Amino acid sequence: MLIDKKIAFIGGGNMAEALIKGLIAAGTTKPDRILVTDVSADRLAHLHMTYGVAQKGNVEAAREADILILCVKPQVVERVLAEIVAVVDDKKLVISIAAGIVIAKIEKALKESSHVVRVMPNTPALVLAGAAALAGGKNATSGDLALAQSIFNSVGRAVIVEEKLMDAVTGLSGSGPAYVFMIIDALSDAGVKAGLPRQLALELSAQTVYGAAKMVLETKEHPGKLRDMVTSPGGTTIEGLHALEKGKLRATLMNAVEAATARSRELGK
């Protein structure tokens, strides 16, 4: 889907750069349709030199753009919205990736008729393999959601959910990369303990996790069925799975998602 609209990134941090990179690489938009703002002149210079995007101030970017993507820290969202509210009308789409900031808070800071979409992305967007969930505000149309989804599909996969599910999304896919990094690190340590060189163990661990995830996504088979394909009667894998069950890996991961979800709810209050 080609987006022939001007897109302004309010804040030019890592996630903004991932989106800019993905949009251009996917052909979803062109560099001359992208504006970016940031408090750091060095950061703006880097984005301009690397991707050919235009450098602007917040108000100027918001005035010129059709789509505004708020990529600033949650604690400065209200200040930024107060700065740009005068130039944000109901013809513009405002997309926020500020963690914990509910749609109602953004809508309250803007005009009554503003179109708002909230997104929870995750860090693998930096390598164009992100997972994002989108929720629309009271004025958001199906077209608004389709636009937002096409933007985040450029850096991975994006799904549409009800906003009440955003805390669970945060606990699962938002925080989830950290859980997987810990698993990769543990598998690597185990490989070293079994006699493998460190770099080889790490490479095999990461590729194994990547390959397993790709099988789930591409075959669309239940993970349990794919697990059974690897598990021969009386073989090595069932011994390993038994050890994981004794260590309560499944329960521990479920507890991690539950704890992160609860914390997300606390931060959003």
Phi and psi restraints in degrees (value plus and minus 20) as a CYANA .aco file:
   2 LEU   PHI    -102.1   -62.1
   2 LEU   PSI     105.3   145.3
   3 ILE   PHI    -118.5   -78.5
   3 ILE   PSI      84.0   124.0
   4 ASP   PHI    -114.1   -74.1
   4 ASP   PSI      32.4    72.4
   5 LYS   PHI    -150.9  -110.9
   5 LYS   PSI     136.3   176.3
   6 LYS   PHI    -100.8   -60.8
   6 LYS   PSI     111.1   151.1
   7 ILE   PHI    -135.1   -95.1
   7 ILE   PSI     105.9   145.9
   8 ALA   PHI    -130.1   -90.1
   8 ALA   PSI     107.2   147.2
   9 PHE   PHI    -117.3   -77.3
   9 PHE   PSI      91.0   131.0
  10 ILE   PHI    -108.3   -68.3
  10 ILE   PSI      75.7   115.7
  11 GLY   PHI      89.5   129.5
  11 GLY   PSI     106.4   146.4
  12 GLY   PHI    -135.4   -95.4
  12 GLY   PSI      19.6    59.6
  13 GLY   PHI     -96.3   -56.3
  13 GLY   PSI    -182.7  -142.7
  14 ASN   PHI     -81.4   -41.4
  14 ASN   PSI     -62.2   -22.2
  15 MET   PHI     -89.2   -49.2
  15 MET   PSI     -58.8   -18.8
  16 ALA   PHI     -80.5   -40.5
  16 ALA   PSI     -63.8   -23.8
  17 GLU   PHI     -84.3   -44.3
  17 GLU   PSI     -59.1   -19.1
  18 ALA   PHI     -80.7   -40.7
  18 ALA   PSI     -62.6   -22.6
  19 LEU   PHI     -87.5   -47.5
  19 LEU   PSI     -62.5   -22.5
  20 ILE   PHI     -80.4   -40.4
  20 ILE   PSI     -67.8   -27.8
  21 LYS   PHI     -79.1   -39.1
  21 LYS   PSI     -66.0   -26.0
  22 GLY   PHI     -87.4   -47.4
  22 GLY   PSI     -62.6   -22.6
  23 LEU   PHI     -81.4   -41.4
  23 LEU   PSI     -62.9   -22.9
  24 ILE   PHI     -91.4   -51.4
  24 ILE   PSI     -64.2   -24.2
  25 ALA   PHI     -82.9   -42.9
  25 ALA   PSI     -56.1   -16.1
  26 ALA   PHI    -101.9   -61.9
  26 ALA   PSI     -28.1    11.9
  27 GLY   PHI      53.5    93.5
  27 GLY   PSI      -2.2    37.8
  28 THR   PHI     -90.5   -50.5
  28 THR   PSI     -52.1   -12.1
  29 THR   PHI    -172.4  -132.4
  29 THR   PSI     156.6   196.6
  30 LYS   PHI    -134.1   -94.1
  30 LYS   PSI     133.8   173.8
  31 PRO   PHI     -74.3   -34.3
  31 PRO   PSI     -54.5   -14.5
  32 ASP   PHI     -95.0   -55.0
  32 ASP   PSI     -21.5    18.5
  33 ARG   PHI    -123.6   -83.6
  33 ARG   PSI     -13.0    27.0
  34 ILE   PHI    -136.0   -96.0
  34 ILE   PSI     112.3   152.3
  35 LEU   PHI    -137.5   -97.5
  35 LEU   PSI     128.4   168.4
  36 VAL   PHI    -162.3  -122.3
  36 VAL   PSI     122.8   162.8
  37 THR   PHI    -143.3  -103.3
  37 THR   PSI     134.6   174.6
  38 ASP   PHI    -188.1  -148.1
  38 ASP   PSI     135.2   175.2
  39 VAL   PHI     -95.3   -55.3
  39 VAL   PSI     -38.4     1.6
  40 SER   PHI    -118.3   -78.3
  40 SER   PSI      99.0   139.0
  41 ALA   PHI     -84.7   -44.7
  41 ALA   PSI     -55.4   -15.4
  42 ASP   PHI     -84.6   -44.6
  42 ASP   PSI     -60.2   -20.2
  43 ARG   PHI     -85.0   -45.0
  43 ARG   PSI     -62.9   -22.9
  44 LEU   PHI     -83.3   -43.3
  44 LEU   PSI     -61.0   -21.0
  45 ALA   PHI     -82.9   -42.9
  45 ALA   PSI     -61.4   -21.4
  46 HIS   PHI     -80.8   -40.8
  46 HIS   PSI     -66.7   -26.7
  47 LEU   PHI     -86.3   -46.3
  47 LEU   PSI     -57.5   -17.5
  48 HIS   PHI     -87.5   -47.5
  48 HIS   PSI     -65.9   -25.9
  49 MET   PHI     -88.2   -48.2
  49 MET   PSI     -56.6   -16.6
  50 THR   PHI     -99.1   -59.1
  50 THR   PSI     -60.4   -20.4
  51 TYR   PHI    -138.8   -98.8
  51 TYR   PSI     -28.6    11.4
  52 GLY   PHI      55.7    95.7
  52 GLY   PSI       0.1    40.1
  53 VAL   PHI    -105.6   -65.6
  53 VAL   PSI     137.7   177.7
  54 ALA   PHI    -104.7   -64.7
  54 ALA   PSI     123.5   163.5
  55 GLN   PHI    -116.9   -76.9
  55 GLN   PSI     111.0   151.0
  56 LYS   PHI    -161.2  -121.2
  56 LYS   PSI     148.0   188.0
  57 GLY   PHI    -106.7   -66.7
  57 GLY   PSI     144.9   184.9
  58 ASN   PHI     -76.7   -36.7
  58 ASN   PSI     -69.4   -29.4
  59 VAL   PHI     -87.0   -47.0
  59 VAL   PSI     -64.6   -24.6
  60 GLU   PHI     -82.1   -42.1
  60 GLU   PSI     -64.0   -24.0
  61 ALA   PHI     -84.2   -44.2
  61 ALA   PSI     -64.2   -24.2
  62 ALA   PHI     -84.4   -44.4
  62 ALA   PSI     -55.4   -15.4
  63 ARG   PHI     -88.6   -48.6
  63 ARG   PSI     -61.5   -21.5
  64 GLU   PHI    -100.3   -60.3
  64 GLU   PSI     -48.0    -8.0
  65 ALA   PHI    -103.3   -63.3
  65 ALA   PSI     134.9   174.9
  66 ASP   PHI    -113.9   -73.9
  66 ASP   PSI     -50.6   -10.6
  67 ILE   PHI    -144.9  -104.9
  67 ILE   PSI     106.3   146.3
  68 LEU   PHI    -131.2   -91.2
  68 LEU   PSI     106.9   146.9
  69 ILE   PHI    -133.0   -93.0
  69 ILE   PSI      92.5   132.5
  70 LEU   PHI    -100.6   -60.6
  70 LEU   PSI      87.3   127.3
  71 CYS   PHI    -135.1   -95.1
  71 CYS   PSI      12.0    52.0
  72 VAL   PHI    -118.8   -78.8
  72 VAL   PSI     147.4   187.4
  73 LYS   PHI     -87.2   -47.2
  73 LYS   PSI     126.3   166.3
  74 PRO   PHI     -72.3   -32.3
  74 PRO   PSI     -55.8   -15.8
  75 GLN   PHI     -90.9   -50.9
  75 GLN   PSI     -33.4     6.6
  76 VAL   PHI    -132.0   -92.0
  76 VAL   PSI     -16.1    23.9
  77 VAL   PHI     -78.3   -38.3
  77 VAL   PSI     -67.5   -27.5
  78 GLU   PHI     -81.9   -41.9
  78 GLU   PSI     -60.6   -20.6
  79 ARG   PHI     -84.9   -44.9
  79 ARG   PSI     -62.5   -22.5
  80 VAL   PHI     -85.7   -45.7
  80 VAL   PSI     -62.4   -22.4
  81 LEU   PHI     -83.2   -43.2
  81 LEU   PSI     -58.9   -18.9
  82 ALA   PHI     -83.6   -43.6
  82 ALA   PSI     -51.3   -11.3
  83 GLU   PHI     -93.1   -53.1
  83 GLU   PSI     -54.1   -14.1
  84 ILE   PHI    -127.3   -87.3
  84 ILE   PSI     -26.2    13.8
  85 VAL   PHI     -73.4   -33.4
  85 VAL   PSI     -56.1   -16.1
  86 ALA   PHI     -84.5   -44.5
  86 ALA   PSI     -44.4    -4.4
  87 VAL   PHI    -128.9   -88.9
  87 VAL   PSI     -14.1    25.9
  88 VAL   PHI    -122.1   -82.1
  88 VAL   PSI      87.7   127.7
  89 ASP   PHI    -127.5   -87.5
  89 ASP   PSI    -196.6  -156.6
  90 ASP   PHI     -97.2   -57.2
  90 ASP   PSI     -16.8    23.2
  91 LYS   PHI    -110.6   -70.6
  91 LYS   PSI     -29.7    10.3
  92 LYS   PHI    -120.9   -80.9
  92 LYS   PSI     129.4   169.4
  93 LEU   PHI    -125.4   -85.4
  93 LEU   PSI     105.8   145.8
  94 VAL   PHI    -125.9   -85.9
  94 VAL   PSI     100.5   140.5
  95 ILE   PHI    -133.2   -93.2
  95 ILE   PSI     105.7   145.7
  96 SER   PHI    -133.0   -93.0
  96 SER   PSI     112.4   152.4
  97 ILE   PHI    -132.9   -92.9
  97 ILE   PSI      -3.2    36.8
  98 ALA   PHI     -92.2   -52.2
  98 ALA   PSI      96.8   136.8
  99 ALA   PHI     -82.0   -42.0
  99 ALA   PSI     112.4   152.4
 100 GLY   PHI      62.4   102.4
 100 GLY   PSI     -26.9    13.1
 101 ILE   PHI    -110.8   -70.8
 101 ILE   PSI      92.2   132.2
 102 VAL   PHI     -94.7   -54.7
 102 VAL   PSI     137.8   177.8
 103 ILE   PHI     -79.4   -39.4
 103 ILE   PSI     -62.1   -22.1
 104 ALA   PHI     -77.5   -37.5
 104 ALA   PSI     -55.2   -15.2
 105 LYS   PHI     -88.4   -48.4
 105 LYS   PSI     -59.0   -19.0
 106 ILE   PHI     -90.1   -50.1
 106 ILE   PSI     -64.5   -24.5
 107 GLU   PHI     -81.3   -41.3
 107 GLU   PSI     -57.9   -17.9
 108 LYS   PHI     -84.3   -44.3
 108 LYS   PSI     -53.6   -13.6
 109 ALA   PHI    -100.2   -60.2
 109 ALA   PSI     -35.8     4.2
 110 LEU   PHI    -127.4   -87.4
 110 LEU   PSI    -193.0  -153.0
 111 LYS   PHI     -89.6   -49.6
 111 LYS   PSI     133.4   173.4
 112 GLU   PHI     -75.1   -35.1
 112 GLU   PSI     -52.8   -12.8
 113 SER   PHI    -113.2   -73.2
 113 SER   PSI     -11.5    28.5
 114 SER   PHI     -85.0   -45.0
 114 SER   PSI     125.5   165.5
 115 HIS   PHI    -119.4   -79.4
 115 HIS   PSI      97.9   137.9
 116 VAL   PHI    -146.5  -106.5
 116 VAL   PSI     117.0   157.0
 117 VAL   PHI    -148.1  -108.1
 117 VAL   PSI     111.6   151.6
 118 ARG   PHI    -122.5   -82.5
 118 ARG   PSI     117.9   157.9
 119 VAL   PHI    -150.2  -110.2
 119 VAL   PSI     117.7   157.7
 120 MET   PHI    -132.9   -92.9
 120 MET   PSI      77.0   117.0
 121 PRO   PHI    -109.8   -69.8
 121 PRO   PSI    -199.1  -159.1
 122 ASN   PHI    -157.6  -117.6
 122 ASN   PSI     149.2   189.2
 123 THR   PHI     -84.8   -44.8
 123 THR   PSI     -46.9    -6.9
 124 PRO   PHI     -81.4   -41.4
 124 PRO   PSI     -26.8    13.2
 125 ALA   PHI     -78.6   -38.6
 125 ALA   PSI     -45.1    -5.1
 126 LEU   PHI     -83.5   -43.5
 126 LEU   PSI     -43.9    -3.9
 127 VAL   PHI    -135.9   -95.9
 127 VAL   PSI       4.9    44.9
 128 LEU   PHI      41.0    81.0
 128 LEU   PSI      13.6    53.6
 129 ALA   PHI    -154.1  -114.1
 129 ALA   PSI      16.4    56.4
 130 GLY   PHI     -99.0   -59.0
 130 GLY   PSI     146.2   186.2
 131 ALA   PHI    -145.0  -105.0
 131 ALA   PSI     107.6   147.6
 132 ALA   PHI    -153.7  -113.7
 132 ALA   PSI     126.9   166.9
 133 ALA   PHI    -140.9  -100.9
 133 ALA   PSI     120.0   160.0
 134 LEU   PHI    -141.4  -101.4
 134 LEU   PSI     123.5   163.5
 135 ALA   PHI    -156.4  -116.4
 135 ALA   PSI     117.9   157.9
 136 GLY   PHI    -116.3   -76.3
 136 GLY   PSI     128.6   168.6
 137 GLY   PHI     -99.7   -59.7
 137 GLY   PSI    -194.6  -154.6
 138 LYS   PHI     -85.4   -45.4
 138 LYS   PSI     -46.1    -6.1
 139 ASN   PHI    -123.6   -83.6
 139 ASN   PSI     -21.8    18.2
 140 ALA   PHI     -89.4   -49.4
 140 ALA   PSI     112.0   152.0
 141 THR   PHI    -116.1   -76.1
 141 THR   PSI     151.4   191.4
 142 SER   PHI     -82.6   -42.6
 142 SER   PSI     -52.6   -12.6
 143 GLY   PHI     -86.6   -46.6
 143 GLY   PSI     -58.6   -18.6
 144 ASP   PHI     -81.4   -41.4
 144 ASP   PSI     -65.5   -25.5
 145 LEU   PHI     -85.9   -45.9
 145 LEU   PSI     -57.8   -17.8
 146 ALA   PHI     -84.8   -44.8
 146 ALA   PSI     -60.3   -20.3
 147 LEU   PHI     -82.2   -42.2
 147 LEU   PSI     -68.6   -28.6
 148 ALA   PHI     -82.2   -42.2
 148 ALA   PSI     -60.8   -20.8
 149 GLN   PHI     -84.6   -44.6
 149 GLN   PSI     -59.2   -19.2
 150 SER   PHI     -85.6   -45.6
 150 SER   PSI     -54.5   -14.5
 151 ILE   PHI     -83.9   -43.9
 151 ILE   PSI     -67.8   -27.8
 152 PHE   PHI    -101.1   -61.1
 152 PHE   PSI     -40.6    -0.6
 153 ASN   PHI     -87.0   -47.0
 153 ASN   PSI     -40.7    -0.7
 154 SER   PHI     -89.0   -49.0
 154 SER   PSI     -39.0     1.0
 155 VAL   PHI    -141.0  -101.0
 155 VAL   PSI       5.4    45.4
 156 GLY   PHI     125.5   165.5
 156 GLY   PSI    -150.2  -110.2
 157 ARG   PHI    -146.3  -106.3
 157 ARG   PSI     116.7   156.7
 158 ALA   PHI    -147.7  -107.7
 158 ALA   PSI     116.8   156.8
 159 VAL   PHI    -145.4  -105.4
 159 VAL   PSI     136.2   176.2
 160 ILE   PHI    -123.0   -83.0
 160 ILE   PSI     110.3   150.3
 161 VAL   PHI    -154.5  -114.5
 161 VAL   PSI     150.5   190.5
 162 GLU   PHI     -97.9   -57.9
 162 GLU   PSI     127.9   167.9
 163 GLU   PHI     -80.6   -40.6
 163 GLU   PSI     -49.3    -9.3
 164 LYS   PHI     -83.1   -43.1
 164 LYS   PSI     -35.7     4.3
 165 LEU   PHI    -111.9   -71.9
 165 LEU   PSI     -22.7    17.3
 166 MET   PHI     -83.3   -43.3
 166 MET   PSI     -54.2   -14.2
 167 ASP   PHI     -85.8   -45.8
 167 ASP   PSI     -59.7   -19.7
 168 ALA   PHI     -86.3   -46.3
 168 ALA   PSI     -58.1   -18.1
 169 VAL   PHI     -80.9   -40.9
 169 VAL   PSI     -62.8   -22.8
 170 THR   PHI     -80.9   -40.9
 170 THR   PSI     -63.7   -23.7
 171 GLY   PHI     -87.0   -47.0
 171 GLY   PSI     -51.2   -11.2
 172 LEU   PHI    -111.5   -71.5
 172 LEU   PSI     -94.1   -54.1
 173 SER   PHI    -104.4   -64.4
 173 SER   PSI     -47.2    -7.2
 174 GLY   PHI     -87.2   -47.2
 174 GLY   PSI     -70.2   -30.2
 175 SER   PHI    -109.8   -69.8
 175 SER   PSI     -37.3     2.7
 176 GLY   PHI     -72.9   -32.9
 176 GLY   PSI     -58.9   -18.9
 177 PRO   PHI     -74.9   -34.9
 177 PRO   PSI     -54.4   -14.4
 178 ALA   PHI     -85.4   -45.4
 178 ALA   PSI     -57.9   -17.9
 179 TYR   PHI     -84.2   -44.2
 179 TYR   PSI     -62.4   -22.4
 180 VAL   PHI     -89.0   -49.0
 180 VAL   PSI     -57.6   -17.6
 181 PHE   PHI     -80.0   -40.0
 181 PHE   PSI     -59.0   -19.0
 182 MET   PHI     -86.5   -46.5
 182 MET   PSI     -58.6   -18.6
 183 ILE   PHI     -84.9   -44.9
 183 ILE   PSI     -63.9   -23.9
 184 ILE   PHI     -80.9   -40.9
 184 ILE   PSI     -62.7   -22.7
 185 ASP   PHI     -82.9   -42.9
 185 ASP   PSI     -62.3   -22.3
 186 ALA   PHI     -86.6   -46.6
 186 ALA   PSI     -62.2   -22.2
 187 LEU   PHI     -81.7   -41.7
 187 LEU   PSI     -59.2   -19.2
 188 SER   PHI     -83.8   -43.8
 188 SER   PSI     -64.6   -24.6
 189 ASP   PHI     -79.6   -39.6
 189 ASP   PSI     -60.8   -20.8
 190 ALA   PHI     -83.7   -43.7
 190 ALA   PSI     -58.9   -18.9
 191 GLY   PHI     -83.2   -43.2
 191 GLY   PSI     -60.8   -20.8
 192 VAL   PHI     -83.5   -43.5
 192 VAL   PSI     -62.8   -22.8
 193 LYS   PHI     -81.7   -41.7
 193 LYS   PSI     -52.7   -12.7
 194 ALA   PHI    -103.0   -63.0
 194 ALA   PSI     -23.1    16.9
 195 GLY   PHI      94.2   134.2
 195 GLY   PSI     -18.7    21.3
 196 LEU   PHI    -102.0   -62.0
 196 LEU   PSI     126.7   166.7
 197 PRO   PHI     -82.4   -42.4
 197 PRO   PSI     127.3   167.3
 198 ARG   PHI     -73.9   -33.9
 198 ARG   PSI     -72.1   -32.1
 199 GLN   PHI     -83.7   -43.7
 199 GLN   PSI     -58.2   -18.2
 200 LEU   PHI     -85.3   -45.3
 200 LEU   PSI     -63.0   -23.0
 201 ALA   PHI     -81.9   -41.9
 201 ALA   PSI     -61.0   -21.0
 202 LEU   PHI     -87.3   -47.3
 202 LEU   PSI     -63.1   -23.1
 203 GLU   PHI     -83.1   -43.1
 203 GLU   PSI     -64.3   -24.3
 204 LEU   PHI     -85.4   -45.4
 204 LEU   PSI     -59.1   -19.1
 205 SER   PHI     -82.9   -42.9
 205 SER   PSI     -70.4   -30.4
 206 ALA   PHI     -84.2   -44.2
 206 ALA   PSI     -62.6   -22.6
 207 GLN   PHI     -86.7   -46.7
 207 GLN   PSI     -54.7   -14.7
 208 THR   PHI     -84.8   -44.8
 208 THR   PSI     -64.3   -24.3
 209 VAL   PHI     -85.0   -45.0
 209 VAL   PSI     -63.5   -23.5
 210 TYR   PHI     -80.5   -40.5
 210 TYR   PSI     -66.9   -26.9
 211 GLY   PHI     -85.0   -45.0
 211 GLY   PSI     -60.7   -20.7
 212 ALA   PHI     -84.6   -44.6
 212 ALA   PSI     -62.7   -22.7
 213 ALA   PHI     -83.6   -43.6
 213 ALA   PSI     -60.9   -20.9
 214 LYS   PHI     -85.2   -45.2
 214 LYS   PSI     -57.0   -17.0
 215 MET   PHI     -82.7   -42.7
 215 MET   PSI     -62.2   -22.2
 216 VAL   PHI     -81.7   -41.7
 216 VAL   PSI     -66.4   -26.4
 217 LEU   PHI     -89.4   -49.4
 217 LEU   PSI     -59.6   -19.6
 218 GLU   PHI    -106.5   -66.5
 218 GLU   PSI     -53.7   -13.7
 219 THR   PHI    -104.9   -64.9
 219 THR   PSI     -44.2    -4.2
 220 LYS   PHI      41.0    81.0
 220 LYS   PSI      -0.2    39.8
 221 GLU   PHI    -103.1   -63.1
 221 GLU   PSI     134.5   174.5
 222 HIS   PHI     -85.8   -45.8
 222 HIS   PSI     119.3   159.3
 223 PRO   PHI     -74.3   -34.3
 223 PRO   PSI     -53.0   -13.0
 224 GLY   PHI     -82.9   -42.9
 224 GLY   PSI     -58.6   -18.6
 225 LYS   PHI     -87.8   -47.8
 225 LYS   PSI     -61.4   -21.4
 226 LEU   PHI     -86.1   -46.1
 226 LEU   PSI     -57.2   -17.2
 227 ARG   PHI     -81.4   -41.4
 227 ARG   PSI     -62.8   -22.8
 228 ASP   PHI     -84.1   -44.1
 228 ASP   PSI     -47.7    -7.7
 229 MET   PHI     -85.1   -45.1
 229 MET   PSI     -45.9    -5.9
 230 VAL   PHI    -113.1   -73.1
 230 VAL   PSI     -35.1     4.9
 231 THR   PHI    -122.1   -82.1
 231 THR   PSI      78.9   118.9
 232 SER   PHI    -104.8   -64.8
 232 SER   PSI     126.6   166.6
 233 PRO   PHI     -77.5   -37.5
 233 PRO   PSI     107.2   147.2
 234 GLY   PHI      49.8    89.8
 234 GLY   PSI      -6.2    33.8
 235 GLY   PHI    -113.8   -73.8
 235 GLY   PSI    -187.4  -147.4
 236 THR   PHI     -93.3   -53.3
 236 THR   PSI     -57.9   -17.9
 237 THR   PHI     -86.3   -46.3
 237 THR   PSI     -60.1   -20.1
 238 ILE   PHI     -85.4   -45.4
 238 ILE   PSI     -51.6   -11.6
 239 GLU   PHI     -84.7   -44.7
 239 GLU   PSI     -63.7   -23.7
 240 GLY   PHI     -84.6   -44.6
 240 GLY   PSI     -62.0   -22.0
 241 LEU   PHI     -83.4   -43.4
 241 LEU   PSI     -58.3   -18.3
 242 HIS   PHI     -81.2   -41.2
 242 HIS   PSI     -61.5   -21.5
 243 ALA   PHI     -84.0   -44.0
 243 ALA   PSI     -58.8   -18.8
 244 LEU   PHI     -85.0   -45.0
 244 LEU   PSI     -59.7   -19.7
 245 GLU   PHI     -85.8   -45.8
 245 GLU   PSI     -59.7   -19.7
 246 LYS   PHI     -84.7   -44.7
 246 LYS   PSI     -52.4   -12.4
 247 GLY   PHI    -104.4   -64.4
 247 GLY   PSI     -18.6    21.4
 248 LYS   PHI      37.6    77.6
 248 LYS   PSI      22.5    62.5
 249 LEU   PHI     -79.3   -39.3
 249 LEU   PSI     -66.5   -26.5
 250 ARG   PHI     -80.3   -40.3
 250 ARG   PSI     -67.3   -27.3
 251 ALA   PHI     -84.2   -44.2
 251 ALA   PSI     -57.9   -17.9
 252 THR   PHI     -85.0   -45.0
 252 THR   PSI     -62.9   -22.9
 253 LEU   PHI     -86.3   -46.3
 253 LEU   PSI     -60.8   -20.8
 254 MET   PHI     -81.8   -41.8
 254 MET   PSI     -60.5   -20.5
 255 ASN   PHI     -84.7   -44.7
 255 ASN   PSI     -56.3   -16.3
 256 ALA   PHI     -83.9   -43.9
 256 ALA   PSI     -66.1   -26.1
 257 VAL   PHI     -83.6   -43.6
 257 VAL   PSI     -61.8   -21.8
 258 GLU   PHI     -83.4   -43.4
 258 GLU   PSI     -62.8   -22.8
 259 ALA   PHI     -85.7   -45.7
 259 ALA   PSI     -62.9   -22.9
 260 ALA   PHI     -87.0   -47.0
 260 ALA   PSI     -56.9   -16.9
 261 THR   PHI     -82.9   -42.9
 261 THR   PSI     -65.0   -25.0
 262 ALA   PHI     -82.0   -42.0
 262 ALA   PSI     -59.1   -19.1
 263 ARG   PHI     -87.3   -47.3
 263 ARG   PSI     -57.8   -17.8
 264 SER   PHI     -81.6   -41.6
 264 SER   PSI     -61.2   -21.2
 265 ARG   PHI     -82.1   -42.1
 265 ARG   PSI     -60.4   -20.4
 266 GLU   PHI     -83.5   -43.5
 266 GLU   PSI     -63.8   -23.8
 267 LEU   PHI     -88.3   -48.3
 267 LEU   PSI     -46.6    -6.6
 268 GLY   PHI    -101.0   -61.0
 268 GLY   PSI     -29.2    10.8
